[in-house]
Amino acid sequence: MSSLIWLMFLSCSILVINTTNASDGNASQDKSIFILAGQSNMAGRGGIDAGIWNEYVPPECQSSPKILRLNSEHKWEEARPPLHRDIDILKACGIGPGLAFANSILKKNISIGDIGLVPCAIGGTQISQWRRGHTLYKQLMSRAHAALQDGGIIRAILWYQGESDTRSQEDAKLYKMRLAKLITDIRSELKLPELPVILVALASAEGPYIDEVRNAQLGIDLPNVKCVDAKGMKIGSDGLHLSTEGEVQVGQMMANAFTQFMT
């Protein structure tokens, strides 16, 4: 009798373990991961004045238990602004497009589960600093792989960068080639050859060659790449970075672009 009871207990234990593991697996697979990369307007300078964030969080950027953020220690936590506070550590961070993007996706009722945002942007960087083998590229890859450790799917790369490449005519001329190479390298290393990429065409610039860089961004002709145009978005008092309102609008435009990949 005691042997029979023991066998029944063992069978039930195995069933519970298997059921738990299956549930965990499904939860992990439901996470949709988005890589946020580029420079300061992706990191977010909305609400920054004299190097200090005013801590205003617009309704479009409110936190949600369904929106997670991979922090600098490669741990998931509920996403709250500033998303890049422990990533772009040399500058003050404020509102960026990430949370507006995520909240907009949730409102569209797309069946993609929880959203995992992976902030990687660093202010003041040129695209040449993101080349394969260089520090920023390695950091992006490290964070992308860490984001996948407990399951999930990388759904897209969100890229907002180029202001620093407007200072040099040579950098501006090479921008399109460098951007295409970066996208190809990321897709290759992640083994996701059709990974969607959403770019932002510049609203502002650090130098005189903004048209060349914008034309490169708007004219990129790789498959599964969409570009939204930030031209005309509200700029902050420094004349370079998007205001909170502008960041929200860009995030929503990127969300609209992403939904086109899902249809």
ZIRA-V167472 format. One record per backbone hydrogen bond with DSSP energy under -1.0 kcal/mol. CO is the residue of the C=O (numbers start at 1). NH is the residue of the N-H. E is the energy in kcal/mol with one decimal. If there is no record, write none. Layout:
co->CO nh->NH e->E
co->CO nh->NH e->E
This chain:
co->1 nh->5 e->-2.3
co->2 nh->6 e->-2.2
co->3 nh->7 e->-2.2
co->4 nh->8 e->-2.2
co->5 nh->9 e->-2.4
co->6 nh->10 e->-2.5
co->7 nh->11 e->-2.3
co->8 nh->12 e->-2.1
co->9 nh->13 e->-2.3
co->10 nh->14 e->-2.2
co->11 nh->15 e->-2.0
co->12 nh->16 e->-2.4
co->13 nh->17 e->-2.5
co->14 nh->18 e->-2.6
co->15 nh->19 e->-2.4
co->16 nh->20 e->-2.6
co->17 nh->21 e->-2.6
co->18 nh->22 e->-2.2
co->19 nh->23 e->-2.2
co->20 nh->24 e->-2.6
co->21 nh->25 e->-2.4
co->22 nh->26 e->-2.3
co->23 nh->27 e->-2.3
co->24 nh->28 e->-2.3
co->25 nh->29 e->-2.5
co->26 nh->30 e->-1.3
co->28 nh->31 e->-1.4
co->31 nh->153 e->-2.3
co->32 nh->116 e->-3.3
co->33 nh->155 e->-3.2
co->33 nh->156 e->-1.1
co->34 nh->118 e->-2.6
co->35 nh->158 e->-3.5
co->36 nh->120 e->-2.6
co->37 nh->160 e->-2.0
co->38 nh->122 e->-2.2
co->39 nh->42 e->-1.6
co->39 nh->43 e->-2.2
co->40 nh->44 e->-2.8
co->44 nh->94 e->-2.6
co->45 nh->48 e->-1.9
co->46 nh->95 e->-2.5
co->47 nh->54 e->-2.2
co->49 nh->52 e->-1.3
co->52 nh->49 e->-2.5
co->58 nh->61 e->-2.1
co->59 nh->62 e->-1.3
co->64 nh->67 e->-2.0
co->66 nh->115 e->-3.1
co->67 nh->79 e->-2.4
co->68 nh->117 e->-2.9
co->69 nh->77 e->-1.7
co->71 nh->74 e->-2.0
co->75 nh->71 e->-2.7
co->77 nh->69 e->-3.0
co->82 nh->85 e->-1.3
co->84 nh->87 e->-1.7
co->84 nh->88 e->-2.1
co->87 nh->89 e->-1.4
co->95 nh->46 e->-2.2
co->97 nh->101 e->-2.4
co->98 nh->102 e->-2.4
co->99 nh->103 e->-2.8
co->100 nh->104 e->-1.9
co->101 nh->105 e->-2.1
co->102 nh->106 e->-2.2
co->103 nh->107 e->-1.9
co->106 nh->109 e->-1.6
co->110 nh->112 e->-2.0
co->114 nh->32 e->-3.3
co->115 nh->68 e->-3.5
co->116 nh->34 e->-2.8
co->117 nh->70 e->-2.4
co->118 nh->36 e->-2.4
co->126 nh->129 e->-1.4
co->127 nh->130 e->-1.6
co->128 nh->131 e->-1.1
co->131 nh->134 e->-2.3
co->134 nh->138 e->-2.6
co->135 nh->139 e->-2.6
co->136 nh->140 e->-2.3
co->137 nh->141 e->-2.5
co->138 nh->142 e->-2.7
co->139 nh->143 e->-2.4
co->140 nh->144 e->-2.5
co->141 nh->145 e->-2.6
co->142 nh->146 e->-2.0
co->143 nh->147 e->-2.2
co->146 nh->149 e->-1.4
co->148 nh->151 e->-2.0
co->153 nh->33 e->-3.6
co->156 nh->35 e->-2.1
co->157 nh->198 e->-2.9
co->158 nh->37 e->-2.8
co->159 nh->200 e->-1.2
co->160 nh->39 e->-2.2
co->163 nh->166 e->-1.3
co->163 nh->206 e->-1.4
co->166 nh->209 e->-2.3
co->168 nh->172 e->-2.3
co->169 nh->173 e->-2.2
co->170 nh->174 e->-2.0
co->174 nh->178 e->-2.6
co->175 nh->179 e->-2.9
co->176 nh->180 e->-2.3
co->177 nh->181 e->-2.2
co->178 nh->182 e->-2.4
co->179 nh->183 e->-2.5
co->180 nh->184 e->-2.3
co->181 nh->185 e->-2.6
co->182 nh->186 e->-2.6
co->183 nh->187 e->-2.3
co->184 nh->188 e->-2.2
co->185 nh->189 e->-2.8
co->186 nh->190 e->-2.3
co->187 nh->192 e->-2.6
co->192 nh->195 e->-2.0
co->196 nh->157 e->-2.0
co->197 nh->226 e->-2.5
co->198 nh->159 e->-2.9
co->199 nh->228 e->-2.7
co->201 nh->230 e->-2.0
co->209 nh->213 e->-1.6
co->210 nh->214 e->-3.0
co->211 nh->215 e->-2.7
co->212 nh->216 e->-1.6
co->213 nh->217 e->-2.3
co->214 nh->218 e->-3.1
co->215 nh->219 e->-1.6
co->224 nh->197 e->-2.1
co->226 nh->199 e->-3.2
co->228 nh->201 e->-3.1
co->230 nh->233 e->-2.4
co->234 nh->243 e->-2.4
co->236 nh->239 e->-1.8
co->241 nh->236 e->-3.8
co->243 nh->247 e->-2.7
co->244 nh->248 e->-2.3
co->245 nh->249 e->-2.1
co->246 nh->250 e->-2.3
co->247 nh->251 e->-2.5
co->248 nh->252 e->-2.2
co->249 nh->253 e->-2.2
co->250 nh->254 e->-2.5
co->251 nh->255 e->-1.8
co->252 nh->256 e->-2.2
co->253 nh->257 e->-2.2
co->254 nh->258 e->-2.3
co->255 nh->259 e->-2.1
co->258 nh->261 e->-1.6
